[in-house]
Amino acid sequence: MYLEEPKSMEIKNHKVIIDCRKKVSITSVEDVDSFNENEVIFLTSAGAVTVCGEDLHITKLNLEEGMLVVEGLIQSLDYKD
């Protein structure tokens, strides 16, 4: 009997850049689940991510390039496994 190796998540060049808590740029974005002025929920190669804040708006979304840019007052960024 062989034990299976745990499957590791393949993270494809995933980056998060927060600029002065006013703008967050994320790479390896695969899909956006939902968004409003207080929360943006999306899926990346590193798992589901939630950005919370105030007056949030998506200024760039290109799923072919895997790029998402959210502007507003960034209060938190959280990964869900």
N, C-alpha and C positions, 0 to 999 in steps of 0.2 A: 504494500500500500504506500503510495506516494502522497506527501503533503503538498498542497498547492501553495505556491508562493503568493503572498498577498498582492493583489493588483494595485500597482501604483498609478496615480494620476499623471498623465503626460501633460506637462505644462509647456506650452509652445510660446516661448519668448514673451511671457506675460509681464507687463510693466504697469505700474501705477505711479503717476507723477502728480503731486498736489502742489499747486502754486498759490502761496499766501492764503490758504483756506478759501480762495475765491474761485478756483478752477481745478478740476481733476481730469486728467487724461489717462485713459486705460487702453491697453492693447490686448489682443487675443480675445476680444468680445465676440461671442457666438450668437447671442440673441438678447433682446430686451423684453423682460416679462411685463413690467408695469412701471409707470412713472407719474408723478404729480409734483407739485411745488415743494413737497417736504421729503420725498423719497423716490429713489430710482433703483429698481431691482433688475439685475441682468445676469446672464450666464457667461462665464469665461472658461478658458481651458484649465484654470485653477479652481473652478467651482463657482457657485452662485455668490454674488456680491450685492450688498445693499449699501447705497450711499444715502445718508440722511443729512438734512440741512434745512435752510430756509430759502425761499425764492429760487429753487433749483429749476434749471431748464437745460435741455439737451441742445448744445450748439453744433455738434457734429456727431453723426452716426453713419458709419460705413461698414456694414457687416462683411463685405467682400475683403476689405483690408483689416477687419477686426478692430476698428478704432471707434472709441466713444469719448466725447468730451462733454462734461457737465459743468455749468457755471452757476454760481450762487454762493451762499454762505455754507461751506462744507463743515458739518459738525461731527460726522463719523463715517467710517467705512468699515464694513463688517463682512467677513467671509462665512458662508454657511456650508457645512460638509454634509 
